[in-house]
Structures are given as structure tokens and as C-alpha cells.
Amino acid sequence: PPLPAFDYTVFGGTGDLALRKLLPALYLRDRAGQVAAGSRIIAVSRSALDPAEYRAKADAAVRRHVAADELDEELIARFLERLDYVSVDATSSEGWSDLAGRFEGRGDGPVRIFYLATSPSLFGPICDRLKGAGLVTPAARVVLEKPIGRDLDSARAINAQVGAVFAESQIYRIDHYLGKETVQNLLALRFANSLFEPLWNANHIDHVQITVAETVGVEGRGDYYDHSGALRDMVQNHLLQLVCLVGMESPVSLAQEAVRDEKLKVLRSLKPMGVEDVGACTVRGQYRAGAVTGGAVPAYADEPGIPAGSGTETFVALKLEIANWRWAGVPFYLRTGKRLPAKMSEIVIQFRPIPHSIFPQSAGELQANRLIVRLQPDESIRLHLMAKEPGPGGMRLRQAPLNLSFAETFGSRFPDAYERLLMDVVRGNPTLFMRRDEVEAAWAWAETILEGWKSRRDQPKPYISGTWGPSQAIALIERDGRTWHEDE
Ligand code: BG6
């Protein structure tokens, strides 16, 4: 059934995110019948376009980024009708009265949402001008794209500026990883089954691995990316959110504050890294030329928009610890990077070995249980168990998986994370969004690493595109007698 009608105003409306993710997601929700009649999408950016020109852009974007079997001429036409465009300059007074004009007579009817898909440096100024233009009603909502700032101070400043215009309950800080089906499934896995939770602690878990690998490079976002790097772009937000969902205690309910309170405790328990830990427990990398999935690709330094001699990392591997009773002594190994051999995200829970073996050596090596949550692609949960190989020749053991494939089991299309999250804003449900204190706690920890790198003058280690990062990332885990999980 449709949700309440909305007016989604998207700042950064001509940008990569809007065209690649937001418009396709809104189209798909419209196609699913969730968009009420009278809903509008008002794209805003500095470019001097008229609404018809913008609709042509949106038309092309939807056709390009939505699967062919979900394109439907009538639905596309209806969707484009909902689109409007206003040219507004976030840093001057230009265009704001035009934007305000679009809301005349709309009153308190449709849910009013401002989506800021711009550089975070514009979040404060845009909020101020929204207020100045009289557009901020008590029920209005604002969505902030990551990254919120580039360190703790800038994040605090942005949160304060936005917080001067919108109440915390009106602010939706998006981390699209929280909208991914398998990420939400972590909650089901842990708290809708009795099997895992009793074992989910340092007594039974040896370590945890989280890998978020991408094949793409910086993709024309060189200017943004070079000021950011993998730690700010991926670890501070997406990977830490995954750490939270794996590491948190059972929330008292699924209510928004309950889940966010538990995530916050994990973030606050992250052991800060001193300069020495940064040297021993983190590895930065930067890709060189190579080949990814068969195609030759240039070095990071030769990508458009990257200054010569850039010291930005495109890969991070690190070992962190959650200093609390549940996790004391259990390392979490994280790695993420661009231009790796495959696009693949997964969480590996490695259980401890059995305490005593009754099997003869000839039975083969006993491998400890391993639970693998594959977030993308081919969403699945696999539990690796030891089993007896069939046959009359005595006891031979082998590891074999119990495999829950989401595509096979549920068969349906998985909505993109943005589809879920954009509609959660319309519904007024912020559970899967980051609260101010979460963002700041995540920065407080990430900053200890940024500072360590700075004071060590750490330069990223080179890795060839199409490999799993610098050899130091492999050494990071092998030094501890463990290995990164590889698909058999
Ligand atoms: C974004 C990062 O937040 O996440 C990008 O800015 C990255 O650099 C992207 O490519 C990865 O998201 P996904 O959904 O493709 O895993």
C-alpha cells in the first residue's frame, strides 16, 4: 500500500548519487505502488537546467540503472511527471525564493523531506537557508549523506549547524549498508535463533573478519575521494556499522532508540589506537595499474582528478578490539579496498577449535566451525561443519557447509538499500539511520588511526590492481596464526 504522499527535495540532484541510486530507487518504489498520488521529487542543484531538461537526464538515469525487466514505459512516464527541478545556489541567496515558491499551498499535507546529497561542507549552509526561506516545518525531515565531516571536530560542527535548524528526531543520517537485506538479517540471525547467541562471545569465538571488497576504482569521484580515502569513506561508517551489528548486546526491542543505544555501546568500547598500535594493527594501501576482472586499469595516481604524489589510501586492513566482557581478546580483522579481484562483502565468524579430539590422525585435519554471512553478491549464510565422508573405509572427516542461499530460499528480487531507507524516511522510522552520538563515537575512534598515520608519516603501500591488497595486509592476520577467508 502507498505511504503518505511526500515532497522529496534532493540537493545535489544532478550528482552521481542522485542519478545512480536515488532516482532509480524512487522509481522502483513507485513501480511497487508505494508512492502516493501527488508525491513530488524536486531536484535541486546549481546547474541552470529547466525541468524538462532535468526530466530527460532522469529518464536516461533510470533506464541505465534499473534492470531491463523492471522498466515499463507507462510507469517511467508517470514517474517523470513527479519530477521538478529548481536551480539553487547553496552558498548564496540565488534560487531560494524559486524553491520556496514550489511549496506554496502545500501546507502540512505531504511529508516534507530534504535530502542533502552534497558535500558535507554544504549541510550547514543549506539548512540555514532552508530555514531562512521558511521551508522548515516542525514535521519536515532532513537526510544527510555520509560522510558527516572528515574528523571528529568537523562532524561535531556539522551536527551542531544542522541541529540548530532541525531537532534530532527530524535528522536522518544515512548509512546505506544498514539498508542492505543481509545486514538487517544479522539481527534475525542473532536474535531470532537460539543457536548462536549462547556461543556469541570470547569463550567460543576465536576472531571475526569483515571484508568489503570492490572492483571499481574512484570512478570520476577523484576530487571527493582524494580528500577522503578508504578509512573515511568506508571504515568509519559502513564497516563500523557492521562491527556494531555483530558485536552489540541484544537490544530491549527493535525500537529505534533501543537498537541505536546498543550500537553506540559497541562504538564506545572500541579500543582506541595509540601511535604504536597504528603501526602494528593497520595497513594502508594504494592501487597501482593492473587488471581487474580481465580489463586493464590505471594506477590510482593516474586517475582523473588525483594530484601527483597523492598519499590517499584506497585500501585499509586493520585489527580492532572491542574492550568489553563479551569480546575481550577477540580480534576483529577488517579490510576494504578498491580494485580488488571481486566485488564481495562478507562477515566471517570463526569459532574456536573443539577442546579435545577423539579422532585418529588418519581422519584428517579437524577444522573449527566457521559462520559466513555473505552480504553481496549472492546473499547467503553458510555454516561450515565437520562431517564424515561417506564410504566404508573408516572415519574420514571433511568440512562441509550448511548453506542458506537467499535467492534460492526466498526467490524474490532484493530491494536496493536505498529503496528501503528512502521509504523509511517517509514512514518516519529512523532505526536504520545513525544518531548523532553514534557518528561522533565512530569518528572519535577513527581519528585515533588518522592521527597515528599522520604522526608516523605513513605512506600507503602499493598493491597491484586485481590483487587482495598489499602483502602487509596478509601479514597482519598471518602473524597471529590466522588467514583471511577465501572462498573454496
Ligand atoms: C559508498 C562509498 O558509501 O559506498 C563508495 O562512498 C563505495 O566509495 C560504496 O563504492 C560501496 O557501496 P556498495 O553498496 O556498492 O557496496
Residues whose N, C-alpha, C, O or C-beta is under 5 A from the ligand:
A	BS01	BG6	D233
